[in-house]
Amino acid sequence: MENAYEIRRQLEALVGKVPGLLSAEVGFSFTDGLYDVCLVTALTDLEALSGYQEHPEHRKVKEFVCSVVADRACCDYVIGGAFPVAQSL
């Protein structure tokens, strides 16, 4: 669980560092399933999503996440024709 808490700390710390990233919330699953950690982000627009994915600080976090997880999944979507965009790990 230590790695899960570190993932949360690093991802939520990206707010204010990555332009267009309005919020980042990391939660932990309380049921048995394939994944233990989920990230939900709110971004200003699709351009911000692209910038987030390529931002050097995000890339550092992604490198850490990929080094400690067995698998990850991602789903980017627009709610009701407007943002936020959500991603899950």
DRENLOTOR-881562 format. One record per residue: residue number from 1; x, y, z of N, C-alpha, C in turn. Coordinates in Angstrom, 3 decimals. Atoms other than C-alpha are relative to their C-alpha. Layout:
+-----+----------+----------+----------+----------+----------+----------+----------+----------+----------+
:  nr :   n_east :  n_north :     n_up :  ca_east : ca_north :    ca_up :   c_east :  c_north :     c_up :
+-----+----------+----------+----------+----------+----------+----------+----------+----------+----------+
: NUM :        X :        Y :        Z :        X :        Y :        Z :        X :        Y :        Z :
...
+-----+----------+----------+----------+----------+----------+----------+----------+----------+----------+
END
This chain:
+-----+----------+----------+----------+----------+----------+----------+----------+----------+----------+
:  nr :   n_east :  n_north :     n_up :  ca_east : ca_north :    ca_up :   c_east :  c_north :     c_up :
+-----+----------+----------+----------+----------+----------+----------+----------+----------+----------+
:   1 :    0.828 :   -1.205 :    0.000 :    0.000 :    0.000 :    0.000 :    0.871 :    1.268 :    0.000 :
:   2 :   -0.912 :   -1.148 :   -0.031 :    3.027 :    2.248 :    0.444 :    0.141 :    0.636 :   -1.383 :
:   3 :   -0.114 :   -0.530 :    1.355 :    3.407 :    2.575 :   -3.328 :   -1.271 :    0.715 :   -0.434 :
:   4 :    1.268 :   -0.645 :    0.354 :   -0.282 :    3.444 :   -3.703 :   -0.067 :    1.406 :    0.589 :
:   5 :   -0.009 :   -1.323 :   -0.620 :    0.092 :    6.320 :   -1.246 :    0.999 :    0.934 :   -0.691 :
:   6 :   -0.985 :   -0.815 :    0.721 :    3.198 :    7.521 :   -3.094 :   -0.535 :    0.405 :   -1.371 :
:   7 :    0.638 :   -0.352 :    1.272 :    1.322 :    7.374 :   -6.405 :   -0.957 :    1.159 :    0.212 :
:   8 :    0.958 :   -1.083 :   -0.277 :   -1.412 :    9.519 :   -4.886 :    0.727 :    1.309 :    0.265 :
:   9 :   -0.733 :   -1.219 :   -0.345 :    1.068 :   12.012 :   -3.442 :    0.560 :    0.654 :   -1.262 :
:  10 :   -0.629 :   -0.550 :    1.196 :    2.894 :   12.417 :   -6.750 :   -1.021 :    0.532 :   -1.007 :
:  11 :    0.999 :   -0.442 :    0.973 :   -0.205 :   12.650 :   -8.953 :   -0.730 :    1.258 :    0.463 :
:  12 :    0.733 :   -1.165 :   -0.487 :   -2.072 :   15.098 :   -6.761 :    0.896 :    1.237 :    0.071 :
:  13 :   -0.950 :   -1.121 :   -0.032 :    1.081 :   17.262 :   -6.536 :    0.176 :    0.654 :   -1.372 :
:  14 :   -0.119 :   -0.572 :    1.340 :    0.877 :   17.869 :  -10.298 :   -0.902 :    1.219 :   -0.192 :
:  15 :    0.900 :   -1.155 :    0.105 :   -1.981 :   20.351 :   -9.778 :    0.800 :    1.252 :    0.365 :
:  16 :   -0.771 :   -1.218 :   -0.195 :   -0.468 :   23.817 :  -10.071 :    1.346 :   -0.032 :   -0.715 :
:  17 :   -1.249 :    0.141 :    0.754 :    2.554 :   22.475 :  -11.947 :   -0.250 :   -0.195 :   -1.488 :
:  18 :    0.331 :    0.309 :    1.395 :    0.856 :   21.327 :  -15.159 :   -1.105 :    0.953 :   -0.461 :
:  19 :    1.022 :   -0.919 :    0.495 :   -0.986 :   24.046 :  -17.108 :   -1.266 :   -0.734 :   -0.441 :
:  20 :    1.278 :    0.577 :    0.405 :   -4.672 :   23.260 :  -17.556 :   -0.504 :   -1.128 :    0.874 :
:  21 :    0.440 :    1.055 :   -0.929 :   -4.789 :   20.594 :  -14.820 :   -0.679 :    0.674 :    1.180 :
:  22 :    0.782 :   -0.682 :   -1.030 :   -7.569 :   21.856 :  -12.571 :   -0.028 :   -0.766 :    1.312 :
:  23 :    0.024 :    0.823 :   -1.213 :   -7.693 :   18.939 :  -10.135 :    0.446 :   -1.409 :   -0.337 :
:  24 :   -0.395 :    1.408 :    0.119 :   -6.369 :   15.442 :   -9.567 :   -0.367 :   -0.664 :    1.319 :
:  25 :    0.427 :    0.727 :   -1.193 :   -7.980 :   13.030 :   -7.131 :    0.331 :   -1.475 :   -0.195 :
:  26 :   -0.366 :    1.408 :    0.048 :   -6.595 :    9.578 :   -6.396 :   -0.747 :   -0.725 :    1.101 :
:  27 :    0.728 :    0.815 :   -0.962 :   -8.737 :    6.959 :   -4.698 :    0.478 :   -1.438 :   -0.051 :
:  28 :   -0.397 :    1.399 :   -0.113 :   -8.191 :    3.388 :   -3.591 :   -1.240 :   -0.881 :    0.041 :
:  29 :    1.120 :    0.929 :    0.046 :  -10.506 :    0.478 :   -4.319 :   -0.175 :   -0.705 :    1.338 :
:  30 :    0.286 :    0.761 :   -1.225 :  -12.212 :   -1.174 :   -1.362 :   -0.653 :   -1.341 :   -0.318 :
:  31 :    0.528 :    1.302 :    0.408 :  -13.435 :   -4.173 :   -3.378 :    1.075 :   -0.766 :   -0.766 :
:  32 :   -0.924 :    0.806 :    0.795 :  -11.586 :   -7.051 :   -4.988 :   -0.260 :    0.264 :   -1.474 :
:  33 :    0.127 :   -0.258 :    1.428 :  -10.914 :   -6.324 :   -8.613 :    1.360 :    0.005 :   -0.636 :
:  34 :   -1.257 :   -0.010 :    0.729 :   -8.251 :   -5.831 :  -11.189 :    0.918 :    1.145 :    0.400 :
:  35 :   -0.794 :   -1.199 :   -0.267 :   -7.104 :   -2.383 :  -10.053 :   -0.224 :    0.482 :    1.426 :
:  36 :    0.049 :   -0.470 :   -1.380 :   -6.333 :   -0.822 :   -6.680 :   -0.069 :    1.513 :    0.116 :
:  37 :   -0.127 :   -1.454 :   -0.047 :   -5.799 :    2.855 :   -7.537 :   -0.713 :    0.597 :   -1.208 :
:  38 :    0.694 :   -0.688 :    1.092 :   -7.889 :    5.260 :   -9.617 :    0.310 :    1.492 :    0.068 :
:  39 :   -0.247 :   -1.438 :    0.117 :   -7.024 :    8.771 :  -10.808 :   -1.132 :    0.627 :   -0.794 :
:  40 :    0.987 :   -0.795 :    0.729 :   -9.697 :   11.273 :  -11.802 :    0.551 :    1.419 :   -0.062 :
:  41 :   -0.509 :   -1.352 :    0.182 :   -8.511 :   14.562 :  -13.257 :   -1.039 :    0.873 :   -0.676 :
:  42 :    0.793 :   -0.991 :    0.728 :  -10.253 :   17.704 :  -14.419 :    0.991 :    0.906 :   -0.718 :
:  43 :   -0.863 :   -0.826 :    0.841 :   -8.608 :   19.576 :  -17.277 :   -0.853 :    1.029 :   -0.728 :
:  44 :    0.756 :   -1.073 :    0.638 :   -9.588 :   22.755 :  -19.041 :   -0.526 :   -0.361 :   -1.376 :
:  45 :    0.410 :    0.346 :    1.364 :   -9.750 :   21.266 :  -22.541 :    0.889 :   -1.117 :   -0.535 :
:  46 :   -0.781 :    1.085 :    0.596 :   -8.330 :   18.648 :  -24.901 :    1.462 :    0.381 :   -0.184 :
:  47 :   -1.385 :   -0.462 :    0.118 :   -5.228 :   20.751 :  -25.463 :    0.732 :   -0.183 :    1.334 :
:  48 :   -0.599 :    0.194 :   -1.322 :   -4.577 :   20.647 :  -21.708 :    0.286 :   -1.476 :    0.255 :
:  49 :   -0.235 :    1.436 :   -0.152 :   -4.938 :   16.858 :  -21.792 :    1.287 :   -0.401 :   -0.710 :
:  50 :   -1.212 :    0.300 :    0.752 :   -2.267 :   16.636 :  -24.463 :    1.229 :    0.541 :    0.721 :
:  51 :   -1.102 :   -0.601 :   -0.743 :   -0.040 :   18.993 :  -22.503 :    0.314 :   -0.756 :    1.269 :
:  52 :   -0.172 :    0.797 :   -1.225 :   -0.580 :   16.974 :  -19.325 :    0.759 :   -1.281 :   -0.305 :
:  53 :   -0.624 :    1.276 :    0.346 :    0.402 :   13.733 :  -21.024 :    1.469 :    0.158 :   -0.355 :
:  54 :   -1.376 :   -0.228 :    0.435 :    3.621 :   15.249 :  -22.381 :    0.832 :    0.798 :    1.003 :
:  55 :   -0.718 :   -0.853 :   -0.958 :    4.546 :   17.425 :  -19.382 :    1.100 :   -0.792 :    0.703 :
:  56 :   -1.118 :    0.716 :   -0.635 :    7.960 :   16.490 :  -17.907 :   -0.302 :   -0.490 :    1.420 :
:  57 :    0.337 :    0.439 :   -1.367 :    6.585 :   16.332 :  -14.337 :   -0.927 :   -1.209 :   -0.029 :
:  58 :    0.897 :    1.142 :    0.136 :    3.806 :   13.978 :  -15.436 :    0.772 :   -1.235 :   -0.459 :
:  59 :   -0.803 :    1.123 :    0.486 :    6.305 :   11.817 :  -17.301 :    0.794 :   -0.648 :    1.134 :
:  60 :   -0.720 :    0.545 :   -1.162 :    8.326 :   11.436 :  -14.066 :   -0.930 :   -0.860 :    0.852 :
:  61 :    0.964 :    0.761 :   -0.797 :    5.231 :   10.318 :  -12.188 :   -0.375 :   -1.282 :   -0.727 :
:  62 :    0.375 :    1.180 :    0.784 :    4.236 :    7.951 :  -14.987 :    1.103 :   -1.053 :    0.055 :
:  63 :   -1.121 :    0.936 :   -0.091 :    7.702 :    6.392 :  -14.889 :   -0.030 :   -0.743 :    1.341 :
:  64 :    0.099 :    0.647 :   -1.305 :    7.318 :    5.743 :  -11.159 :   -1.170 :   -0.972 :    0.029 :
:  65 :    1.189 :    0.853 :   -0.011 :    3.792 :    4.361 :  -11.577 :    0.274 :   -1.299 :   -0.762 :
:  66 :   -0.265 :    1.194 :    0.812 :    4.891 :    1.990 :  -14.325 :    1.026 :   -0.923 :    0.643 :
:  67 :   -1.008 :    0.831 :   -0.665 :    7.762 :    0.778 :  -12.145 :   -0.558 :   -0.782 :    1.187 :
:  68 :    0.529 :    0.656 :   -1.206 :    5.486 :   -0.283 :   -9.271 :   -1.343 :   -0.693 :   -0.197 :
:  69 :    1.284 :    0.663 :    0.233 :    2.265 :   -1.536 :  -10.889 :    0.168 :   -1.185 :   -0.934 :
:  70 :   -0.021 :    1.174 :    0.872 :    1.582 :   -4.873 :  -12.534 :   -0.693 :    0.302 :   -1.328 :
:  71 :    0.785 :   -0.316 :    1.183 :   -0.893 :   -3.377 :  -15.011 :   -0.654 :    1.342 :    0.220 :
:  72 :    0.736 :   -1.253 :   -0.118 :   -2.657 :   -0.114 :  -15.741 :   -0.952 :    0.125 :   -1.171 :
:  73 :    0.964 :   -0.286 :    1.056 :   -5.591 :    1.070 :  -17.763 :   -0.279 :    1.494 :    0.031 :
:  74 :    0.273 :   -1.430 :    0.090 :   -6.551 :    4.532 :  -18.942 :   -1.259 :    0.211 :   -0.820 :
:  75 :    1.210 :   -0.364 :    0.735 :   -9.833 :    6.026 :  -20.054 :   -0.156 :    1.509 :    0.067 :
:  76 :    0.205 :   -1.447 :    0.078 :  -10.073 :    9.647 :  -21.191 :   -1.388 :    0.229 :   -0.571 :
:  77 :    1.338 :   -0.253 :    0.502 :  -13.570 :   10.973 :  -21.623 :   -0.456 :    1.402 :    0.364 :
:  78 :    0.598 :   -1.305 :   -0.241 :  -15.605 :   14.156 :  -21.751 :   -1.380 :   -0.236 :    0.575 :
:  79 :    1.300 :    0.147 :   -0.662 :  -18.582 :   14.442 :  -19.416 :   -0.973 :    1.005 :   -0.592 :
:  80 :    1.066 :   -0.868 :    0.501 :  -21.722 :   15.811 :  -21.077 :    0.451 :    1.042 :   -1.001 :
:  81 :   -0.466 :   -0.945 :    0.999 :  -19.809 :   17.483 :  -23.868 :    0.945 :    1.050 :    0.546 :
:  82 :   -0.931 :   -0.953 :   -0.617 :  -17.607 :   19.400 :  -21.419 :    0.935 :   -0.774 :    0.911 :
:  83 :   -0.971 :    0.644 :   -0.879 :  -14.697 :   18.640 :  -19.166 :   -0.572 :   -0.058 :    1.404 :
:  84 :   -1.345 :    0.535 :   -0.116 :  -13.433 :   17.224 :  -16.747 :    0.235 :   -1.270 :   -0.789 :
:  85 :   -0.450 :    1.259 :    0.597 :  -11.484 :   14.368 :  -18.266 :    0.478 :   -0.875 :    1.133 :
:  86 :   -0.418 :    0.908 :   -1.074 :  -10.925 :   11.310 :  -16.102 :    0.922 :   -1.063 :   -0.553 :
:  87 :   -0.920 :    1.067 :    0.347 :   -8.158 :    8.749 :  -16.171 :    0.056 :   -0.952 :    1.161 :
:  88 :   -0.195 :    0.956 :   -1.077 :   -7.791 :    5.566 :  -14.230 :    1.311 :   -0.713 :   -0.215 :
:  89 :   -1.267 :    0.724 :    0.069 :   -4.588 :    3.751 :  -13.439 :   -0.257 :   -1.467 :   -0.041 :
+-----+----------+----------+----------+----------+----------+----------+----------+----------+----------+
END
